[in-house]
């Protein structure tokens, strides 16, 4: 932070003295802080305390250009007693406005020579940014009586990262820490998008309405993702038992959404009276595990395995899939529902050094054209044994 060159809007980066928390001495969280409450103070005590507040605002204003500064009034785990916190902030705002009107606090003396009035109110980062931008575009003088003052920012060409808050202390590890949790969150977020889309599809005639069940299940995943996407969640900076809880909640949400999404796809592809009860999402393809496809390819007498591939993108696509299978040999792959499709005879690839429970083989499946926001089903049938094609050690 360069106090001599205040051409950067530090308020947008959390680089004020107070970081992104409350100004010193004005933390009103009853659980996390011990700063005095404004609620029981008499007028004399309030005037003294709010003069200290304005002194802090003067320091912050001197670190940036223009008329507007952003006062952050919260931090991690704050607002556990929200009504108490807001009551104090309300009193701070109301009292400052009152004392200005009564002229019992000398604003020009505190903020000389830049400002002679303070307007404090609840706002948002979006509105603050708009005010800063409008000020720059219009080149308005930020204070009465200072006609020659112009807002003029320099151009920052280097990075804000890596961020350092002390000598030899750089905040960089969280970009790569807990890679499995980061991947789990990305998979959950991707599946939530698909689950929302599938639930909006028109159901088949005669299907029972399970809207409440579906909404509850999808909300469980939404809720879990809302928690894990906290900046101390997906970043990996939480304690291990907290990271474990994030992952537990997320997987529980995924499983709930999988159940209702699979039921919906089952009705759409197999009809409302279908007896298929094992349609599910293969969640461990990265470990070459898919219980349904492995069980369905144990021998040539096994039933045909139906594979549904959904495209959540708003444009057509095609993608290769490696389907875990149990037996070496040849397989027939047919696009279901297309009378013009012909069966493709495909050979499997063998894997080495597979983990316990993982398939020893994978079947390459090219989806071909997948419609935007749509799905296709493929029928995979094991034809018989043959020599497998040697593949890589892992997929």
PyMOL commands that set and color helices and strands:
alter all, ss='L'
color gray80, all
select helices_A, chain A and resi 10-12+43-61+82-102+107-111+125-138+173-175+179-199+211-228+240-270+285-287+291-295
alter helices_A, ss='H'
color red, helices_A
select strands_A, chain A and resi 163-166+169-171+305-311+320-325+330-335+344-350+361-366+374-384+389-390
alter strands_A, ss='S'
color yellow, strands_A
deselect
rebuild
show_as cartoon
